[in-house]
Amino acid sequence: MKAYIFPGQGAQFTGMGKTLYDNFAQAKEMFEKANDILGFRITDLMFAGTDADLKQTKVTQPAIFIHSAVLANLLDDFKPDMVAGHSLGEFSALVAAKAVSFEDGLKLVAARANAMQKACEKEPSTMAAVIGLDDAKVEEICANMDGIVVAANYNCPGQLVISGTVVAVEAACVKLKEAGARRALVLQVGGAFHSPLMEPARIELQSAIEATQFTAPVCPVYQNADAKPYIDANTIKKNLIQQLTSPVRWTQTIQNMCAAGATHFIELGPGSVLQGLVRKINSSVEAESKQTL
């Protein structure tokens, strides 16, 4: 069975999507539609922007979403048995699976990016990658810290990202290294994604999600909040609302997809991080990434 997976923030690179724009009329039309919806030429930044341009949350998130959604739309043989996306990638997955239109998906992603940016500005916050410790041990250490710090991204066994206030994350990194972590490294990110500090963004995004029309997807969508598959449009909406303050359960998502029969994972969009994570979670399945046709 084929599972299509969609990357999140961090996968962006200069030149992303340009080959699709230059070679496919259908892709060019979607890119230009995105420029109109966003009110600025995001294609200029995607194709020729600097790293600094692409790191702005209001650019990064729509750029990755557009690249992924256009690619899925162009694939003649796109017949997924199941889909999932990592954080932002969940929006790409929902559009690819026809649960929401490209236009509405892009509007939600833009609203999400703006809401997250605002939430980041309220309190100094960050994330840190923790390598080489058991998930349970990381959770235990975070639970015993002063201040807000939680497990945010379960990327693969032995690789977890924590999220919270700058002070709490830095203090947790010290404790995690003492407990035997190979690395506990603060990341260069705008804020504490997938933590309680995103609550203002969750509330803001909730009204946008509730006002958007969702339909049943063409296949089960495995959602970040609980790593389970859904096809009911209303349930998908509820889970999506919880996503900003819930952890990304990627390890559990891939394990559940494999248990449901997935044998071939195809990552659509910029970068190739997810195919690497899939191989670390289950080395017996096929995994590949596509950035163009």
Backbone as CSV, one residue per row, in Angstrom:
resi,resn,N_x,N_y,N_z,CA_x,CA_y,CA_z,C_x,C_y,C_z
1,MET,0.836,-1.205,0.000,0.000,0.000,0.000,0.872,1.256,0.000
2,LYS,0.382,2.279,-0.706,1.148,3.527,-0.833,0.677,4.565,0.177
3,ALA,1.644,5.146,0.886,1.361,6.237,1.816,2.128,7.470,1.355
4,TYR,1.424,8.569,1.200,2.075,9.824,0.826,2.220,10.694,2.067
5,ILE,3.422,11.270,2.237,3.705,12.068,3.422,4.231,13.445,3.006
6,PHE,3.959,14.445,3.838,4.197,15.837,3.457,5.004,16.569,4.530
7,PRO,6.095,17.251,4.109,7.018,17.864,5.073,6.485,19.127,5.730
8,GLY,7.117,19.470,6.859,6.767,20.680,7.593,7.877,21.702,7.535
9,GLN,7.783,22.698,8.411,8.723,23.813,8.438,10.160,23.318,8.586
10,GLY,11.062,23.938,7.853,12.464,23.538,7.891,12.912,22.888,6.591
11,ALA,11.945,22.497,5.751,12.284,21.815,4.493,12.543,22.787,3.345
12,GLN,12.301,24.069,3.555,12.389,25.064,2.480,13.808,25.238,1.954
13,PHE,13.911,25.588,0.668,15.223,25.932,0.087,14.994,26.869,-1.097
14,THR,15.993,27.692,-1.402,15.891,28.612,-2.537,15.796,27.816,-3.845
15,GLY,14.819,28.163,-4.670,14.602,27.455,-5.933,13.481,26.426,-5.847
16,MET,12.898,26.267,-4.656,11.858,25.252,-4.470,10.659,25.509,-5.378
17,GLY,10.274,24.471,-6.119,9.093,24.542,-6.978,9.313,25.170,-8.338
18,LYS,10.509,25.725,-8.586,10.731,26.468,-9.847,10.620,25.563,-11.077
19,THR,11.143,24.353,-10.990,11.067,23.422,-12.127,9.613,23.134,-12.486
20,LEU,8.774,22.996,-11.468,7.340,22.737,-11.715,6.705,23.944,-12.405
21,TYR,7.011,25.141,-11.904,6.458,26.385,-12.466,6.862,26.542,-13.935
22,ASP,8.133,26.266,-14.217,8.667,26.473,-15.570,8.177,25.452,-16.585
23,ASN,7.839,24.253,-16.121,7.564,23.163,-17.063,6.111,22.705,-17.169
24,PHE,5.267,23.156,-16.268,3.878,22.667,-16.276,2.900,23.830,-16.145
25,ALA,2.048,23.993,-17.175,1.073,25.094,-17.179,0.142,25.030,-15.972
26,GLN,-0.255,23.831,-15.618,-1.156,23.634,-14.478,-0.492,24.106,-13.175
27,ALA,0.800,23.807,-13.047,1.548,24.239,-11.864,1.655,25.763,-11.830
28,LYS,1.981,26.359,-12.982,2.123,27.819,-13.071,0.823,28.501,-12.641
29,GLU,-0.285,27.933,-13.078,-1.606,28.486,-12.727,-1.828,28.452,-11.206
30,MET,-1.463,27.328,-10.584,-1.631,27.209,-9.128,-0.710,28.168,-8.372
31,PHE,0.532,28.289,-8.832,1.475,29.216,-8.203,0.963,30.657,-8.290
32,GLU,0.459,31.034,-9.469,-0.040,32.407,-9.643,-1.298,32.646,-8.813
33,LYS,-2.120,31.621,-8.690,-3.312,31.718,-7.830,-2.874,31.964,-6.382
34,ALA,-1.810,31.278,-5.977,-1.274,31.455,-4.622,-0.772,32.886,-4.420
35,ASN,-0.091,33.446,-5.414,0.371,34.837,-5.325,-0.807,35.779,-5.099
36,ASP,-1.890,35.548,-5.846,-3.095,36.390,-5.730,-3.720,36.271,-4.336
37,ILE,-3.851,35.043,-3.843,-4.485,34.806,-2.538,-3.669,35.458,-1.418
38,LEU,-2.347,35.325,-1.481,-1.481,35.839,-0.413,-1.278,37.347,-0.488
39,GLY,-1.474,37.911,-1.684,-1.305,39.364,-1.835,0.137,39.796,-2.004
40,PHE,1.027,38.843,-2.225,2.423,39.164,-2.565,2.975,37.999,-3.394
41,ARG,4.061,38.259,-4.128,4.591,37.236,-5.025,5.514,36.285,-4.249
42,ILE,4.899,35.314,-3.626,5.680,34.336,-2.864,6.586,33.532,-3.792
43,THR,6.185,33.420,-5.070,7.024,32.680,-6.029,8.404,33.337,-6.168
44,ASP,8.483,34.678,-6.120,9.780,35.357,-6.218,10.701,34.925,-5.074
45,LEU,10.122,34.782,-3.874,10.908,34.382,-2.705,11.255,32.897,-2.760
46,MET,10.319,32.078,-3.232,10.578,30.642,-3.341,11.698,30.364,-4.341
47,PHE,11.646,31.055,-5.477,12.568,30.749,-6.573,13.917,31.437,-6.424
48,ALA,13.949,32.627,-5.798,15.203,33.393,-5.772,15.465,34.114,-4.458
49,GLY,14.664,33.835,-3.436,14.836,34.520,-2.151,16.057,34.004,-1.396
50,THR,16.497,34.785,-0.415,17.619,34.358,0.430,17.110,33.392,1.501
51,ASP,18.043,32.765,2.195,17.673,31.909,3.328,16.861,32.696,4.350
52,ALA,17.285,33.944,4.578,16.592,34.801,5.558,15.151,35.070,5.120
53,ASP,14.963,35.305,3.816,13.600,35.512,3.285,12.726,34.294,3.573
54,LEU,13.285,33.139,3.281,12.512,31.894,3.376,12.282,31.446,4.815
55,LYS,13.061,31.992,5.755,12.911,31.585,7.158,11.777,32.321,7.858
56,GLN,11.266,33.394,7.236,10.134,34.108,7.844,8.919,33.178,7.859
57,THR,8.319,33.017,9.034,7.201,32.068,9.170,6.106,32.336,8.143
58,LYS,5.823,33.613,7.864,4.733,33.952,6.932,5.077,33.544,5.494
59,VAL,6.371,33.311,5.234,6.808,32.838,3.911,7.014,31.327,3.923
60,THR,7.712,30.842,4.937,8.079,29.426,5.015,6.874,28.506,4.880
61,GLN,5.869,28.754,5.705,4.741,27.818,5.765,3.951,27.775,4.452
62,PRO,3.534,28.928,3.897,2.845,28.854,2.599,3.726,28.267,1.494
63,ALA,5.026,28.597,1.502,5.926,28.114,0.440,5.987,26.590,0.418
64,ILE,6.174,25.983,1.585,6.256,24.518,1.655,4.921,23.886,1.277
65,PHE,3.836,24.478,1.779,2.496,23.980,1.459,2.243,24.020,-0.051
66,ILE,2.556,25.155,-0.677,2.291,25.321,-2.125,3.082,24.281,-2.924
67,HIS,4.365,24.155,-2.617,5.217,23.189,-3.333,4.623,21.778,-3.244
68,SER,4.250,21.370,-2.037,3.708,20.021,-1.826,2.368,19.820,-2.538
69,ALA,1.473,20.805,-2.391,0.125,20.677,-2.965,0.168,20.662,-4.496
70,VAL,1.025,21.499,-5.080,1.164,21.529,-6.545,1.686,20.187,-7.049
71,LEU,2.684,19.658,-6.391,3.287,18.382,-6.794,2.267,17.246,-6.742
72,ALA,1.497,17.176,-5.659,0.471,16.128,-5.535,-0.567,16.258,-6.644
73,ASN,-0.911,17.496,-6.991,-1.918,17.753,-8.021,-1.431,17.345,-9.412
74,LEU,-0.118,17.407,-9.634,0.445,17.098,-10.958,0.668,15.600,-11.193
75,LEU,0.765,14.831,-10.116,1.078,13.409,-10.268,-0.081,12.645,-10.898
76,ASP,0.161,12.051,-12.059,-0.887,11.279,-12.741,-1.307,10.063,-11.930
77,ASP,-0.342,9.478,-11.240,-0.617,8.221,-10.528,-0.856,8.445,-9.035
78,PHE,-1.318,9.660,-8.678,-1.544,9.956,-7.263,-2.834,9.290,-6.785
79,LYS,-2.677,8.080,-6.276,-3.821,7.346,-5.731,-3.414,6.832,-4.349
80,PRO,-3.469,7.691,-3.353,-2.970,7.313,-2.032,-3.896,6.335,-1.315
81,ASP,-3.303,5.391,-0.614,-4.082,4.529,0.287,-4.247,5.203,1.639
82,MET,-3.297,6.098,1.949,-3.344,6.869,3.192,-2.377,8.033,3.060
83,VAL,-2.601,9.105,3.841,-1.702,10.265,3.816,-1.459,10.752,5.239
84,ALA,-0.349,11.484,5.402,-0.045,12.153,6.670,0.923,13.287,6.375
85,GLY,0.933,14.288,7.254,1.885,15.383,7.109,2.464,15.747,8.452
86,HIS,3.710,16.217,8.440,4.413,16.578,9.677,4.120,18.042,9.989
87,SER,3.341,18.288,11.053,2.999,19.642,11.486,2.296,20.401,10.356
88,LEU,2.931,21.441,9.815,2.372,22.164,8.668,1.960,21.208,7.550
89,GLY,2.729,20.137,7.351,2.471,19.173,6.281,1.097,18.523,6.354
90,GLU,0.469,18.572,7.539,-0.876,18.002,7.657,-1.866,18.760,6.762
91,PHE,-1.652,20.062,6.591,-2.513,20.864,5.717,-2.318,20.447,4.254
92,SER,-1.059,20.203,3.875,-0.769,19.719,2.510,-1.434,18.372,2.289
93,ALA,-1.358,17.488,3.291,-1.957,16.154,3.190,-3.463,16.244,3.007
94,LEU,-4.104,17.149,3.741,-5.567,17.298,3.653,-5.999,17.823,2.287
95,VAL,-5.202,18.738,1.715,-5.515,19.242,0.366,-5.274,18.152,-0.681
96,ALA,-4.158,17.429,-0.545,-3.847,16.348,-1.498,-4.926,15.272,-1.481
97,ALA,-5.495,15.022,-0.298,-6.529,13.988,-0.149,-7.936,14.535,-0.390
98,LYS,-8.009,15.790,-0.868,-9.291,16.407,-1.266,-10.253,16.653,-0.100
99,ALA,-9.709,16.793,1.104,-10.572,17.121,2.253,-10.868,18.617,2.293
100,VAL,-9.975,19.392,1.670,-10.146,20.848,1.604,-9.528,21.325,0.289
101,SER,-10.056,22.411,-0.276,-9.550,22.899,-1.569,-8.171,23.535,-1.402
102,PHE,-7.448,23.628,-2.505,-6.125,24.259,-2.500,-6.226,25.701,-1.997
103,GLU,-7.227,26.425,-2.510,-7.390,27.834,-2.134,-7.656,27.973,-0.635
104,ASP,-8.600,27.174,-0.130,-8.928,27.259,1.303,-7.771,26.781,2.173
105,GLY,-7.070,25.742,1.702,-5.908,25.241,2.439,-4.840,26.309,2.577
106,LEU,-4.590,27.045,1.487,-3.575,28.104,1.506,-3.989,29.235,2.447
107,LYS,-5.272,29.582,2.418,-5.752,30.639,3.333,-5.563,30.214,4.789
108,LEU,-5.832,28.950,5.088,-5.638,28.446,6.456,-4.159,28.461,6.851
109,VAL,-3.297,28.061,5.921,-1.852,28.042,6.209,-1.343,29.461,6.458
110,ALA,-1.826,30.424,5.664,-1.414,31.824,5.862,-1.912,32.327,7.221
111,ALA,-3.153,31.974,7.569,-3.714,32.375,8.871,-2.923,31.725,10.009
112,ARG,-2.548,30.461,9.823,-1.768,29.722,10.824,-0.403,30.384,11.037
113,ALA,0.261,30.712,9.934,1.591,31.338,10.022,1.515,32.670,10.759
114,ASN,0.507,33.476,10.438,0.368,34.786,11.087,0.041,34.632,12.569
115,ALA,-0.838,33.680,12.887,-1.227,33.449,14.284,-0.033,32.956,15.103
116,MET,0.768,32.064,14.503,1.952,31.538,15.188,2.990,32.638,15.402
117,GLN,3.153,33.499,14.404,4.111,34.608,14.513,3.748,35.500,15.695
118,LYS,2.454,35.807,15.797,1.984,36.662,16.893,2.212,36.002,18.250
119,ALA,1.916,34.707,18.322,2.094,33.964,19.576,3.568,33.945,19.976
120,CYS,4.452,33.836,18.984,5.902,33.811,19.252,6.389,35.131,19.852
121,GLU,5.724,36.206,19.462,6.166,37.528,19.914,5.726,37.836,21.347
122,LYS,4.791,37.040,21.881,4.260,37.306,23.231,5.236,36.946,24.338
123,GLU,6.018,35.908,24.136,6.937,35.456,25.192,8.150,34.780,24.549
124,PRO,9.380,35.068,25.046,10.571,34.415,24.478,10.465,32.891,24.639
125,SER,10.446,32.218,23.519,10.251,30.758,23.566,11.046,30.105,22.447
126,THR,11.267,28.803,22.579,12.114,28.115,21.601,11.856,26.617,21.626
127,MET,12.666,25.880,20.871,12.579,24.420,20.822,14.010,23.867,20.863
128,ALA,14.141,22.589,21.235,15.469,21.959,21.253,15.352,20.509,20.802
129,ALA,16.357,20.068,20.035,16.389,18.672,19.573,17.129,17.834,20.606
130,VAL,16.520,16.709,20.958,17.118,15.799,21.943,17.405,14.468,21.248
131,ILE,18.678,14.075,21.231,19.092,12.859,20.529,19.617,11.835,21.528
132,GLY,19.146,10.592,21.398,19.754,9.494,22.146,19.169,9.208,23.516
133,LEU,17.933,9.659,23.754,17.267,9.324,25.020,15.896,8.731,24.729
134,ASP,15.437,7.871,25.613,14.101,7.309,25.544,13.038,8.396,25.617
135,ASP,11.966,8.267,24.833,10.874,9.243,24.890,10.375,9.426,26.328
136,ALA,10.187,8.319,27.033,9.625,8.372,28.389,10.533,9.176,29.325
137,LYS,11.846,9.028,29.151,12.800,9.756,30.005,12.728,11.251,29.712
138,VAL,12.617,11.608,28.439,12.499,13.022,28.064,11.222,13.619,28.665
139,GLU,10.125,12.881,28.537,8.845,13.342,29.093,8.939,13.552,30.603
140,GLU,9.589,12.615,31.267,9.720,12.679,32.733,10.520,13.917,33.157
141,ILE,11.634,14.167,32.471,12.475,15.316,32.810,11.715,16.627,32.552
142,CYS,11.029,16.712,31.414,10.243,17.924,31.103,9.170,18.170,32.162
143,ALA,8.510,17.093,32.596,7.422,17.206,33.574,7.917,17.738,34.914
144,ASN,9.194,17.536,35.213,9.741,17.957,36.507,10.493,19.290,36.467
145,MET,10.430,19.968,35.320,11.102,21.268,35.204,10.179,22.388,35.670
146,ASP,10.776,23.484,36.161,9.992,24.698,36.422,9.712,25.367,35.082
147,GLY,8.539,25.981,34.946,8.192,26.668,33.706,7.633,25.703,32.673
148,ILE,7.353,26.230,31.492,6.717,25.431,30.434,7.766,24.819,29.522
149,VAL,7.824,23.481,29.503,8.633,22.746,28.522,8.013,21.367,28.349
150,VAL,7.726,21.013,27.101,7.017,19.756,26.804,7.652,19.057,25.605
151,ALA,7.370,17.771,25.469,7.751,17.036,24.251,6.847,17.520,23.119
152,ALA,7.439,17.942,22.010,6.662,18.567,20.935,6.637,17.760,19.640
153,ASN,7.770,17.189,19.249,7.846,16.399,18.013,8.480,15.046,18.303
154,TYR,7.698,13.974,18.167,8.241,12.615,18.282,8.660,12.205,16.872
155,ASN,9.907,12.530,16.494,10.311,12.371,15.094,10.647,10.938,14.702
156,CYS,11.402,10.246,15.538,11.720,8.834,15.352,12.311,8.357,16.677
157,PRO,12.434,7.057,16.874,12.984,6.586,18.154,14.354,7.201,18.431
158,GLY,14.503,7.790,19.618,15.770,8.415,19.971,15.952,9.823,19.448
159,GLN,14.918,10.376,18.804,14.995,11.763,18.306,13.679,12.470,18.606
160,LEU,13.740,13.376,19.559,12.548,14.070,20.018,12.867,15.558,20.118
161,VAL,11.880,16.406,19.847,12.066,17.852,19.989,11.213,18.336,21.151
162,ILE,11.824,19.138,22.031,11.072,19.725,23.138,10.788,21.191,22.841
163,SER,9.795,21.764,23.527,9.312,23.098,23.193,8.849,23.814,24.460
164,GLY,9.145,25.111,24.583,8.692,25.843,25.758,9.352,27.205,25.872
165,THR,9.322,27.778,27.063,9.982,29.074,27.275,11.494,28.875,27.140
166,VAL,12.193,29.937,26.772,13.649,29.857,26.565,14.346,29.343,27.824
167,VAL,13.981,29.897,28.976,14.628,29.515,30.241,14.396,28.038,30.554
168,ALA,13.142,27.589,30.408,12.800,26.196,30.740,13.462,25.209,29.770
169,VAL,13.499,25.555,28.470,14.115,24.669,27.469,15.614,24.548,27.725
170,GLU,16.259,25.683,27.999,17.713,25.651,28.244,18.043,24.837,29.507
171,ALA,17.235,25.010,30.546,17.446,24.252,31.782,17.202,22.758,31.558
172,ALA,16.182,22.439,30.757,15.878,21.035,30.444,17.024,20.401,29.668
173,CYS,17.649,21.156,28.765,18.777,20.634,27.973,19.923,20.185,28.884
174,VAL,20.173,20.963,29.922,21.231,20.605,30.879,20.888,19.276,31.555
175,LYS,19.647,19.160,32.020,19.196,17.935,32.708,19.206,16.728,31.767
176,LEU,18.823,16.942,30.522,18.753,15.846,29.553,20.153,15.310,29.237
177,LYS,21.116,16.221,29.134,22.507,15.782,28.900,23.024,14.997,30.104
178,GLU,22.673,15.482,31.290,23.080,14.775,32.511,22.479,13.368,32.561
179,ALA,21.285,13.234,31.978,20.578,11.940,31.983,21.076,11.001,30.882
180,GLY,22.016,11.504,30.029,22.606,10.622,29.025,22.282,10.931,27.581
181,ALA,21.593,12.044,27.315,21.311,12.419,25.923,22.621,12.683,25.184
182,ARG,22.726,12.167,23.955,23.935,12.428,23.149,24.010,13.914,22.794
183,ARG,22.824,14.461,22.470,22.753,15.895,22.181,21.447,16.461,22.718
184,ALA,21.506,17.700,23.182,20.295,18.445,23.532,20.572,19.871,23.088
185,LEU,20.129,20.182,21.874,20.583,21.376,21.168,19.420,22.325,20.896
186,VAL,19.527,23.560,21.389,18.487,24.564,21.140,18.477,24.892,19.643
187,LEU,17.269,24.918,19.051,17.124,25.129,17.609,16.890,26.600,17.282
188,GLN,17.249,26.974,16.052,17.014,28.345,15.595,15.585,28.427,15.035
189,VAL,14.621,28.516,15.921,13.216,28.628,15.493,12.596,29.857,16.141
190,GLY,11.461,30.265,15.588,10.819,31.499,16.046,10.109,31.391,17.374
191,GLY,9.791,30.184,17.815,9.037,30.064,19.054,8.765,28.630,19.439
192,ALA,7.893,28.480,20.439,7.614,27.156,21.015,6.411,26.504,20.335
193,PHE,6.641,25.993,19.124,5.559,25.344,18.387,5.147,24.060,19.109
194,HIS,3.878,23.698,18.954,3.325,22.468,19.545,3.525,22.408,21.058
195,SER,3.267,23.547,21.695,3.320,23.612,23.164,2.148,24.475,23.640
196,PRO,1.896,24.509,24.953,0.814,25.359,25.473,0.984,26.843,25.144
197,LEU,2.219,27.261,24.822,2.455,28.660,24.476,1.816,29.051,23.142
198,MET,1.370,28.064,22.371,0.682,28.335,21.103,-0.834,28.480,21.283
199,GLU,-1.294,28.513,22.519,-2.743,28.616,22.767,-3.381,29.850,22.104
200,PRO,-2.763,31.048,22.169,-3.373,32.193,21.471,-3.515,31.936,19.962
201,ALA,-2.533,31.267,19.373,-2.588,30.946,17.938,-3.676,29.909,17.663
202,ARG,-3.810,28.942,18.558,-4.849,27.905,18.394,-6.234,28.534,18.384
203,ILE,-6.468,29.462,19.311,-7.779,30.126,19.393,-8.048,30.920,18.110
204,GLU,-7.014,31.631,17.636,-7.166,32.433,16.415,-7.425,31.544,15.197
205,LEU,-6.703,30.448,15.114,-6.851,29.554,13.955,-8.163,28.774,14.006
206,GLN,-8.653,28.519,15.212,-9.888,27.743,15.368,-11.042,28.353,14.571
207,SER,-11.205,29.679,14.666,-12.328,30.309,13.959,-12.166,30.193,12.448
208,ALA,-10.915,30.267,11.971,-10.665,30.121,10.524,-10.970,28.694,10.060
209,ILE,-10.563,27.702,10.852,-10.825,26.293,10.496,-12.319,26.013,10.522
210,GLU,-13.002,26.515,11.551,-14.447,26.271,11.667,-15.225,26.904,10.522
211,ALA,-14.707,28.008,9.972,-15.398,28.706,8.879,-15.081,28.119,7.499
212,THR,-14.186,27.136,7.458,-13.743,26.546,6.181,-14.505,25.254,5.903
213,GLN,-14.865,25.051,4.640,-15.587,23.832,4.269,-14.617,22.661,4.102
214,PHE,-14.849,21.600,4.843,-14.098,20.358,4.727,-15.040,19.277,4.206
215,THR,-14.501,18.342,3.426,-15.290,17.186,2.972,-14.514,15.914,3.313
216,ALA,-15.160,14.774,3.168,-14.480,13.511,3.460,-13.317,13.321,2.491
217,PRO,-12.129,12.998,2.977,-10.975,12.804,2.087,-11.107,11.515,1.268
218,VAL,-10.275,11.391,0.221,-10.333,10.205,-0.656,-9.705,8.976,0.005
219,CYS,-8.993,9.198,1.117,-8.358,8.096,1.846,-8.181,8.542,3.296
220,PRO,-7.883,7.621,4.206,-7.660,8.030,5.592,-6.492,9.014,5.733
221,VAL,-6.706,10.025,6.577,-5.660,10.994,6.911,-5.224,10.723,8.349
222,TYR,-3.944,10.410,8.515,-3.397,10.190,9.863,-3.013,11.549,10.427
223,GLN,-3.609,11.909,11.561,-3.424,13.265,12.085,-2.408,13.312,13.229
224,ASN,-1.714,14.446,13.309,-0.608,14.614,14.264,-1.012,14.433,15.720
225,ALA,-2.201,14.941,16.073,-2.582,15.036,17.487,-2.628,13.677,18.188
226,ASP,-3.087,12.630,17.462,-3.146,11.306,18.115,-2.619,10.168,17.241
227,ALA,-2.095,10.515,16.050,-1.467,9.535,15.142,-2.451,8.514,14.577
228,LYS,-3.745,8.835,14.612,-4.760,7.884,14.131,-5.383,8.356,12.816
229,PRO,-5.987,7.410,12.051,-6.565,7.756,10.753,-8.002,8.260,10.871
230,TYR,-8.334,9.243,10.050,-9.700,9.800,10.054,-10.189,10.049,8.632
231,ILE,-11.503,9.883,8.457,-12.128,10.260,7.179,-13.361,11.144,7.394
232,ASP,-13.791,11.294,8.650,-14.941,12.149,8.941,-14.487,13.610,8.981
233,ALA,-15.126,14.443,8.150,-14.689,15.833,7.983,-14.729,16.618,9.300
234,ASN,-15.775,16.423,10.095,-15.893,17.183,11.343,-14.829,16.788,12.361
235,THR,-14.535,15.494,12.418,-13.491,15.020,13.344,-12.122,15.536,12.906
236,ILE,-11.884,15.532,11.596,-10.616,16.050,11.051,-10.432,17.513,11.467
237,LYS,-11.500,18.297,11.369,-11.444,19.704,11.778,-11.073,19.849,13.255
238,LYS,-11.736,19.061,14.100,-11.478,19.133,15.549,-10.013,18.808,15.857
239,ASN,-9.507,17.756,15.212,-8.106,17.369,15.439,-7.136,18.439,14.945
240,LEU,-7.495,19.083,13.842,-6.636,20.123,13.257,-6.559,21.337,14.186
241,ILE,-7.661,21.635,14.846,-7.692,22.748,15.797,-6.750,22.478,16.971
242,GLN,-6.676,21.208,17.379,-5.810,20.833,18.520,-4.336,20.793,18.148
243,GLN,-4.042,20.795,16.842,-2.677,20.492,16.396,-1.612,21.458,16.921
244,LEU,-1.925,22.732,16.979,-0.898,23.727,17.340,-0.389,23.585,18.768
245,THR,-1.248,23.085,19.667,-0.833,22.949,21.065,-0.546,21.490,21.442
246,SER,-0.718,20.577,20.486,-0.456,19.152,20.725,0.887,18.761,20.124
247,PRO,1.512,17.676,20.620,2.755,17.220,19.989,2.504,16.598,18.620
248,VAL,3.520,16.614,17.783,3.474,15.916,16.502,3.928,14.478,16.763
249,ARG,2.995,13.549,16.713,3.318,12.147,17.024,3.712,11.414,15.725
250,TRP,4.882,11.797,15.189,5.295,11.258,13.890,5.714,9.786,13.994
251,THR,6.482,9.464,15.010,6.899,8.063,15.199,5.675,7.159,15.243
252,GLN,4.702,7.541,16.057,3.489,6.730,16.225,2.660,6.700,14.939
253,THR,2.650,7.826,14.209,1.912,7.897,12.941,2.460,6.880,11.942
254,ILE,3.768,6.875,11.763,4.380,5.944,10.795,4.192,4.498,11.250
255,GLN,4.331,4.255,12.542,4.097,2.896,13.062,2.661,2.446,12.772
256,ASN,1.707,3.353,12.972,0.294,3.018,12.724,0.010,2.814,11.239
257,MET,0.651,3.590,10.390,0.467,3.435,8.939,1.043,2.093,8.478
258,CYS,2.191,1.745,9.023,2.799,0.439,8.691,1.894,-0.699,9.163
259,ALA,1.347,-0.565,10.360,0.455,-1.597,10.897,-0.804,-1.741,10.049
260,ALA,-1.207,-0.630,9.386,-2.403,-0.663,8.528,-2.086,-1.158,7.115
261,GLY,-0.795,-1.484,6.852,-0.442,-2.081,5.562,0.428,-1.245,4.647
262,ALA,0.849,-0.051,5.080,1.710,0.782,4.225,3.072,0.116,4.035
263,THR,3.495,-0.011,2.774,4.794,-0.618,2.467,5.693,0.330,1.673
264,HIS,5.103,1.411,1.143,5.838,2.326,0.270,5.455,3.761,0.647
265,PHE,6.409,4.514,1.181,6.165,5.898,1.586,6.787,6.849,0.572
266,ILE,6.012,7.840,0.124,6.509,8.825,-0.843,6.327,10.216,-0.242
267,GLU,7.443,10.904,-0.045,7.418,12.256,0.508,7.303,13.254,-0.643
268,LEU,6.297,14.127,-0.574,6.074,15.103,-1.639,6.320,16.518,-1.127
269,GLY,7.216,17.234,-1.809,7.504,18.604,-1.415,8.998,18.819,-1.268
270,PRO,9.383,19.974,-0.691,10.813,20.257,-0.555,11.470,19.357,0.486
271,GLY,12.768,19.147,0.335,13.530,18.386,1.330,13.292,16.884,1.264
272,SER,13.995,16.164,2.136,13.850,14.700,2.172,13.979,14.175,3.600
273,VAL,13.655,15.025,4.562,13.800,14.659,5.977,12.885,13.502,6.352
274,LEU,11.640,13.559,5.885,10.651,12.560,6.327,10.990,11.149,5.862
275,GLN,11.501,11.013,4.637,11.835,9.653,4.181,12.914,9.047,5.068
276,GLY,13.843,9.905,5.548,14.878,9.433,6.468,14.289,8.992,7.797
277,LEU,13.319,9.755,8.299,12.670,9.395,9.564,11.901,8.088,9.422
278,VAL,11.225,7.918,8.272,10.472,6.670,8.038,11.411,5.467,8.125
279,ARG,12.570,5.583,7.498,13.532,4.461,7.503,14.024,4.153,8.917
280,LYS,14.167,5.212,9.744,14.610,4.994,11.127,13.503,4.361,11.970
281,ILE,12.254,4.660,11.626,11.113,4.109,12.379,10.856,2.661,11.972
282,ASN,10.953,2.397,10.653,10.722,1.036,10.154,11.611,0.791,8.934
283,SER,12.698,0.072,9.142,13.694,-0.125,8.070,13.239,-1.114,7.008
284,SER,12.101,-1.760,7.207,11.674,-2.786,6.242,10.755,-2.223,5.139
285,VAL,10.382,-0.927,5.223,9.506,-0.355,4.196,10.316,0.483,3.206
286,GLU,9.741,0.704,2.033,10.363,1.569,1.014,10.030,3.022,1.369
287,ALA,10.986,3.926,1.152,10.735,5.349,1.367,11.516,6.159,0.333
288,GLU,10.845,7.119,-0.270,11.488,7.983,-1.268,10.936,9.385,-1.141
289,SER,11.627,10.355,-1.758,11.105,11.721,-1.756,11.096,12.260,-3.181
290,LYS,10.075,13.088,-3.471,9.971,13.735,-4.786,9.839,15.230,-4.567
291,GLN,10.703,15.994,-5.264,10.601,17.455,-5.207,10.103,18.035,-6.521
292,THR,10.137,17.173,-7.567,9.651,17.581,-8.872,9.212,16.331,-9.617
293,LEU,8.737,16.499,-10.863,8.278,15.341,-11.636,9.411,14.805,-12.506
